Amino acid sequence: MDSLPDLPPPILPGATLGVLGGGQLGAMFAMAARRMGYRVAVISDTADCPAARHADRLHVGSFADPAFLTEAAAGLAVVTFEFENVPAAAGRALAARLPVRPHPDVLFITQDRGREKAFLVEQGIPCGDHRLVHSAAELGTAVEAIGLPAVLKTAAFGYDGKGQQVLRQPADLTTAWTALGGGPCVLEAWVDFDCELSVVAARGLDGSVVAFPTFRNDHARQILDVSSCPAAVPVETAGEAEHLAATVLSELGVVGVACVEFFLTRDGRLLVNEIAPRAHNSGHLTIEACRASQFEQQVRAICGLPLGSADLLAPAAMANLLGDCWADGEPNWAAALAVPGVRLHLYGKSPPRPGRKMGHLTATAATAAEAVTAVRQARAAL
């Protein structure tokens, strides 16, 4: 990982930045980078991807192909990633040729729930009770230790509720183990939480950390539905969440942007649920609501520039637009944009499948509650 002494000179505008992955996070990163005067090369395994529309160069190939990665690395000043399920080996192959930020070791830890939980326990960062299981027999033993209900999650390749099964009774064990493919899993104790929170933060080459204000997240069908800020939690709780997020980034050695997701329990405790070593869906509202967006912070951090201000300019909310919004044909965009304060972001994905993130709406208002009402009203008008 990057060390603090003898920092390299900053990467200045005009240089070409590489991004592993071509999704909407890569697209918004590219927009921020190009606005700041950088060129962007997208390295993707899919040609028709959202980031391709905003890239100066597009490299399409297999992340497992060393020759492809060598070709893609030519002329790049630094590489970052927008999706944690990019193979860590691809990041390491690139890191042998140029800086990769965050370092692939961060990706390796956070893309596997077992390794991520072990990191949290080792650092003394609060998380829920859990057990790593490799077989149906180990699952039974883990359930005896943790109890039911519980949540069984695949160790790798899980996001937006994918790779998860809720266990409510002993009969669910065999079904869940089979449904998840019988590979390494993490069994997590059921958490009786009051709400879900997240903190997006940036960490620079010099070790400085700037955290955005805490976001409150509401989910539907295990997919993020609405995020809002301020989070409507006690000031002490928000401060603790931001402190824990900064600790996570520092202990991982992140250079770039990462998101730490929390459960706030009914008795007021914060438990880390997941770490995403990249910009995050809940942080999209920072584009309109903060002095520097999460994507500008990502550019600043990986280029060794001073981090920007994460101050909130106005209370804000973000509502995801899933493919379900197209169920009755093209949505009524004019009706949504007639709601005061609402802005539309579409990612350019096709086709609009149910559950697929196609875009989002944001709104700023006098209070977070008013902003939430605005984005919900706008989405309903579609």
C-alpha positions as CSV (number, residue, x, y, z in Angstrom):
1,M,0.0,0.0,0.0
2,D,1.0,3.6,-0.4
3,S,3.3,4.9,2.3
4,L,3.3,8.5,3.6
5,P,7.0,9.4,3.5
6,D,8.5,10.7,0.3
7,L,5.2,11.3,-1.4
8,P,5.3,11.3,-5.2
9,P,4.5,14.6,-7.0
10,P,0.8,15.1,-7.8
11,I,-0.7,13.9,-11.1
12,L,-1.8,17.1,-12.8
13,P,-4.6,17.8,-15.2
14,G,-3.8,16.7,-18.7
15,A,-2.8,13.2,-17.5
16,T,-4.8,10.2,-18.4
17,L,-6.5,8.4,-15.5
18,G,-7.6,4.7,-15.8
19,V,-10.7,3.2,-14.3
20,L,-11.3,-0.5,-13.9
21,G,-15.0,-1.1,-14.7
22,G,-17.4,0.6,-16.9
23,G,-20.6,1.1,-14.9
24,Q,-22.3,4.3,-13.7
25,L,-19.8,4.9,-11.0
26,G,-17.1,4.9,-13.7
27,A,-19.2,7.3,-15.8
28,M,-19.6,9.8,-13.0
29,F,-15.9,9.5,-12.1
30,A,-15.0,10.2,-15.7
31,M,-17.3,13.3,-15.8
32,A,-15.7,14.7,-12.7
33,A,-12.2,14.0,-14.0
34,R,-12.8,15.5,-17.4
35,R,-14.3,18.6,-15.9
36,M,-11.0,19.0,-14.0
37,G,-9.0,18.7,-17.2
38,Y,-8.0,15.0,-17.1
39,R,-8.4,12.4,-19.8
40,V,-10.0,9.1,-18.9
41,A,-9.4,5.6,-20.1
42,V,-12.1,3.0,-19.2
43,I,-11.0,-0.6,-18.8
44,S,-14.0,-2.8,-19.1
45,D,-15.1,-6.3,-20.1
46,T,-18.2,-4.8,-21.8
47,A,-18.2,-2.5,-24.8
48,D,-21.7,-1.0,-24.3
49,C,-21.2,0.4,-20.8
50,P,-22.2,3.7,-19.2
51,A,-18.6,4.9,-18.7
52,A,-17.8,4.5,-22.4
53,R,-19.9,7.6,-23.2
54,H,-17.6,9.7,-21.1
55,A,-14.2,8.2,-21.8
56,D,-11.4,9.4,-24.0
57,R,-10.3,5.8,-24.5
58,L,-12.1,2.5,-24.1
59,H,-10.3,-0.8,-23.7
60,V,-12.5,-3.9,-23.9
61,G,-11.2,-7.3,-22.9
62,S,-10.8,-9.9,-20.2
63,F,-9.6,-8.8,-16.7
64,A,-7.8,-12.2,-16.6
65,D,-5.8,-11.4,-19.8
66,P,-2.3,-10.0,-18.8
67,A,-1.6,-8.9,-22.4
68,F,-4.9,-6.9,-22.5
69,L,-4.1,-5.2,-19.2
70,T,-0.5,-4.4,-20.4
71,E,-2.0,-2.7,-23.5
72,A,-4.6,-0.9,-21.5
73,A,-2.0,0.5,-19.0
74,A,0.0,2.2,-21.7
75,G,0.0,6.0,-21.2
76,L,-1.9,5.9,-17.9
77,A,-0.7,7.9,-14.9
78,V,-2.8,6.1,-12.3
79,V,-5.7,3.5,-12.2
80,T,-8.6,3.3,-9.8
81,F,-11.7,1.1,-9.8
82,E,-15.4,1.6,-9.7
83,F,-16.6,-1.9,-8.9
84,E,-15.2,-4.2,-6.2
85,N,-15.9,-7.5,-8.1
86,V,-13.1,-6.7,-10.5
87,P,-10.5,-9.5,-9.8
88,A,-7.8,-8.3,-7.4
89,A,-5.3,-10.1,-9.7
90,A,-6.1,-7.6,-12.4
91,G,-5.3,-4.8,-10.1
92,R,-2.1,-6.4,-9.0
93,A,-1.1,-6.9,-12.7
94,L,-1.6,-3.2,-13.3
95,A,0.1,-2.2,-10.0
96,A,3.3,-3.8,-11.3
97,R,3.3,-1.1,-14.0
98,L,1.8,2.0,-12.4
99,P,0.1,3.3,-9.3
100,V,-3.3,1.6,-8.5
101,R,-5.4,3.5,-5.9
102,P,-6.8,2.2,-3.7
103,H,-4.1,-0.6,-3.7
104,P,-5.3,-4.0,-4.9
105,D,-4.7,-5.3,-1.3
106,V,-7.7,-3.2,-0.3
107,L,-9.8,-4.7,-3.0
108,F,-8.7,-8.2,-1.9
109,I,-9.8,-7.7,1.6
110,T,-13.1,-6.0,0.9
111,Q,-14.4,-8.2,-1.9
112,D,-14.6,-11.2,0.4
113,R,-16.9,-10.9,3.4
114,G,-14.8,-13.4,5.4
115,R,-11.7,-11.3,5.0
116,E,-13.6,-8.1,5.6
117,K,-15.0,-9.3,8.8
118,A,-11.6,-10.6,10.0
119,F,-10.2,-7.2,9.3
120,L,-12.9,-5.5,11.3
121,V,-12.4,-7.8,14.3
122,E,-8.6,-7.5,14.1
123,Q,-8.9,-3.7,14.2
124,G,-11.5,-3.7,17.0
125,I,-14.1,-2.1,14.8
126,P,-17.7,-3.1,15.9
127,C,-19.6,-5.5,13.6
128,G,-22.3,-8.1,14.2
129,D,-21.7,-11.6,15.4
130,H,-20.7,-13.9,12.5
131,R,-19.1,-17.2,11.5
132,L,-17.3,-18.3,8.3
133,V,-18.7,-21.5,7.0
134,H,-17.4,-23.9,4.3
135,S,-19.9,-26.8,4.5
136,A,-23.4,-27.6,5.4
137,A,-22.1,-29.2,8.6
138,E,-20.3,-26.0,9.5
139,L,-23.4,-24.0,8.8
140,G,-25.3,-26.2,11.4
141,T,-22.6,-25.6,14.0
142,A,-22.6,-21.9,13.3
143,V,-26.4,-21.7,13.7
144,E,-26.1,-23.4,17.0
145,A,-23.7,-20.7,18.1
146,I,-25.4,-17.7,16.7
147,G,-29.1,-18.7,16.7
148,L,-32.0,-17.9,14.4
149,P,-33.0,-15.8,12.6
150,A,-29.7,-15.2,10.8
151,V,-28.5,-14.2,7.4
152,L,-26.4,-16.5,5.2
153,K,-24.3,-14.6,2.6
154,T,-21.8,-15.8,0.0
155,A,-18.3,-14.7,0.9
156,A,-17.8,-13.1,-2.5
157,F,-19.7,-11.5,-5.3
158,G,-22.6,-10.2,-3.3
159,Y,-24.2,-6.8,-3.7
160,D,-27.7,-5.3,-3.8
161,G,-29.1,-8.2,-1.8
162,K,-27.6,-10.8,-4.2
163,G,-26.0,-13.9,-2.7
164,Q,-28.1,-13.7,0.5
165,Q,-30.6,-16.0,2.2
166,V,-32.5,-15.3,5.5
167,L,-32.7,-18.3,7.8
168,R,-35.7,-18.3,10.1
169,Q,-36.1,-22.0,11.1
170,P,-33.9,-25.1,11.0
171,A,-35.5,-26.3,7.8
172,D,-34.1,-23.3,5.9
173,L,-30.5,-24.4,6.3
174,T,-30.3,-27.0,3.6
175,T,-32.4,-24.9,1.1
176,A,-30.3,-21.8,1.7
177,W,-26.9,-23.7,1.5
178,T,-28.0,-25.2,-1.8
179,A,-29.4,-21.9,-3.2
180,L,-26.1,-20.2,-2.6
181,G,-24.1,-22.8,-4.4
182,G,-22.4,-24.6,-1.4
183,G,-19.3,-22.3,-1.5
184,P,-17.7,-20.3,1.3
185,C,-20.3,-18.2,3.1
186,V,-20.6,-16.0,6.2
187,L,-23.4,-16.5,8.6
188,E,-24.4,-13.2,10.3
189,A,-26.5,-12.9,13.4
190,W,-29.8,-11.1,12.8
191,V,-29.5,-7.4,13.8
192,D,-32.5,-5.7,15.2
193,F,-31.6,-2.2,13.8
194,D,-33.4,1.1,13.9
195,C,-32.0,2.3,10.6
196,E,-29.2,1.9,8.1
197,L,-26.5,4.6,7.7
198,S,-23.5,5.1,5.5
199,V,-20.4,7.3,5.5
200,V,-18.5,8.0,2.3
201,A,-15.0,9.3,2.9
202,A,-11.9,10.2,1.0
203,R,-8.3,9.6,2.0
204,G,-5.3,11.2,0.4
205,L,-1.8,10.1,-0.2
206,D,-0.7,12.1,2.8
207,G,-3.1,10.1,5.0
208,S,-5.6,13.0,5.5
209,V,-9.2,11.9,5.6
210,V,-12.3,13.9,4.8
211,A,-15.7,12.3,5.5
212,F,-19.0,13.4,4.1
213,P,-21.9,13.9,6.5
214,T,-23.6,10.7,7.5
215,F,-26.4,9.5,5.1
216,R,-29.6,7.7,6.1
217,N,-30.5,4.8,3.8
218,D,-33.8,3.1,3.2
219,H,-33.9,-0.1,1.3
220,A,-36.6,-1.9,-0.7
221,R,-36.1,-5.6,-1.8
222,Q,-32.6,-5.4,-0.4
223,I,-31.7,-2.6,-2.9
224,L,-31.0,1.0,-1.8
225,D,-34.1,3.0,-2.4
226,V,-33.7,6.4,-0.9
227,S,-30.7,8.1,0.8
228,S,-30.9,11.4,2.7
229,C,-28.7,13.8,4.5
230,P,-28.6,15.0,7.3
231,A,-29.4,11.6,8.6
232,A,-31.9,12.4,11.4
233,V,-29.8,10.7,14.1
234,P,-28.2,12.3,17.2
235,V,-25.1,14.4,16.5
236,E,-23.0,12.0,18.6
237,T,-24.1,9.1,16.5
238,A,-23.3,10.8,13.2
239,G,-19.9,11.9,14.6
240,E,-19.1,8.3,15.7
241,A,-20.0,6.9,12.3
242,E,-17.8,9.4,10.6
243,H,-14.9,8.7,13.0
244,L,-15.3,4.9,12.4
245,A,-15.3,5.4,8.7
246,A,-12.1,7.4,8.9
247,T,-10.6,4.7,11.0
248,V,-11.5,2.0,8.5
249,L,-10.0,4.0,5.6
250,S,-6.8,4.7,7.6
251,E,-6.3,1.1,8.8
252,L,-7.0,-0.3,5.3
253,G,-4.6,2.3,3.8
254,V,-7.1,3.5,1.3
255,V,-6.0,6.1,-1.2
256,G,-9.2,7.2,-2.9
257,V,-12.8,7.0,-1.8
258,A,-14.6,4.3,0.2
259,C,-18.0,3.9,1.8
260,V,-18.7,2.3,5.2
261,E,-22.2,1.0,5.7
262,F,-23.6,0.7,9.3
263,F,-26.6,-0.7,11.2
264,L,-27.7,1.6,14.0
265,T,-29.2,-0.8,16.5
266,R,-32.3,0.1,18.6
267,D,-30.1,0.4,21.7
268,G,-27.9,3.0,19.9
269,R,-24.9,1.0,18.8
270,L,-23.2,1.3,15.4
271,L,-22.2,-2.0,13.7
272,V,-20.3,-2.0,10.4
273,N,-22.2,-4.0,7.9
274,E,-20.0,-3.7,4.7
275,I,-17.1,-1.7,3.2
276,A,-17.2,-0.6,-0.4
277,P,-13.7,0.5,-1.6
278,R,-15.1,3.0,-4.1
279,A,-17.7,5.7,-4.6
280,H,-21.2,4.6,-3.5
281,N,-24.8,4.7,-4.5
282,S,-25.7,6.5,-1.3
283,G,-23.2,9.3,-2.1
284,H,-24.8,10.3,-5.4
285,L,-26.5,13.2,-3.6
286,T,-23.1,14.8,-3.0
287,I,-23.0,15.9,-6.7
288,E,-25.7,18.6,-5.9
289,A,-25.5,18.8,-2.1
290,C,-21.8,19.1,-1.2
291,R,-19.0,21.5,-2.1
292,A,-17.0,18.6,-3.7
293,S,-18.8,15.5,-4.8
294,Q,-17.6,12.0,-4.0
295,F,-16.3,11.7,-7.6
296,E,-14.3,14.9,-7.4
297,Q,-12.8,13.6,-4.1
298,Q,-11.9,10.3,-5.8
299,V,-10.0,12.2,-8.6
300,R,-8.3,14.5,-6.1
301,A,-7.3,11.5,-3.8
302,I,-5.8,9.2,-6.5
303,C,-4.0,12.1,-8.1
304,G,-2.3,13.2,-4.9
305,L,-4.1,16.6,-4.8
306,P,-5.5,18.2,-1.7
307,L,-8.9,16.9,-0.8
308,G,-11.9,19.1,-1.3
309,S,-14.5,20.2,1.2
310,A,-17.3,17.7,2.0
311,D,-19.5,20.4,3.6
312,L,-23.2,20.0,3.0
313,L,-24.6,23.0,1.1
314,A,-28.2,22.0,1.6
315,P,-30.2,19.1,2.9
316,A,-30.7,16.5,0.2
317,A,-32.1,13.2,-0.9
318,M,-31.5,10.7,-3.6
319,A,-34.0,8.1,-5.0
320,N,-32.8,5.2,-7.2
321,L,-34.6,4.6,-10.5
322,L,-34.8,0.9,-11.2
323,G,-35.8,-0.8,-14.4
324,D,-39.2,-1.4,-12.9
325,C,-40.0,2.3,-13.7
326,W,-40.2,1.3,-17.4
327,A,-42.8,-1.4,-16.8
328,D,-45.5,0.6,-18.6
329,G,-43.3,2.2,-21.2
330,E,-41.0,5.2,-21.2
331,P,-41.3,7.1,-17.9
332,N,-42.9,10.5,-17.8
333,W,-39.7,12.5,-17.3
334,A,-41.4,15.9,-17.6
335,A,-43.8,15.1,-14.7
336,A,-40.8,14.1,-12.5
337,L,-38.9,17.2,-13.4
338,A,-41.9,19.4,-12.6
339,V,-41.3,18.8,-8.9
340,P,-39.3,21.8,-7.6
341,G,-35.6,21.1,-6.8
342,V,-35.5,17.7,-8.5
343,R,-32.7,16.7,-10.9
344,L,-32.4,13.6,-13.1
345,H,-29.4,11.4,-13.7
346,L,-29.8,8.6,-16.3
347,Y,-27.0,6.1,-16.8
348,G,-27.6,5.1,-20.4
349,K,-28.2,1.4,-19.7
350,S,-30.3,-0.8,-21.9
351,P,-32.5,-2.8,-21.5
352,P,-34.3,-1.6,-18.4
353,R,-34.7,-4.8,-16.5
354,P,-36.6,-5.0,-13.2
355,G,-34.2,-4.4,-10.3
356,R,-31.5,-2.9,-12.6
357,K,-30.2,0.5,-11.5
358,M,-31.0,2.8,-14.5
359,G,-30.5,6.2,-12.9
360,H,-31.4,8.3,-9.9
361,L,-33.2,11.5,-8.9
362,T,-31.9,14.0,-6.4
363,A,-33.4,17.0,-4.7
364,T,-32.2,19.7,-2.3
365,A,-34.6,21.4,0.1
366,A,-34.9,23.2,3.4
367,T,-34.9,19.9,5.3
368,A,-33.9,16.3,4.5
369,A,-37.5,15.3,5.1
370,E,-38.7,17.7,2.4
371,A,-36.0,16.5,0.0
372,V,-37.1,12.9,0.6
373,T,-40.7,13.9,-0.1
374,A,-39.6,15.6,-3.4
375,V,-37.7,12.7,-4.8
376,R,-40.5,10.2,-3.8
377,Q,-43.1,12.5,-5.4
378,A,-41.0,12.9,-8.6
379,R,-40.5,9.1,-8.9
380,A,-44.2,8.4,-8.3
381,A,-45.0,10.9,-11.1
382,L,-43.0,8.7,-13.6
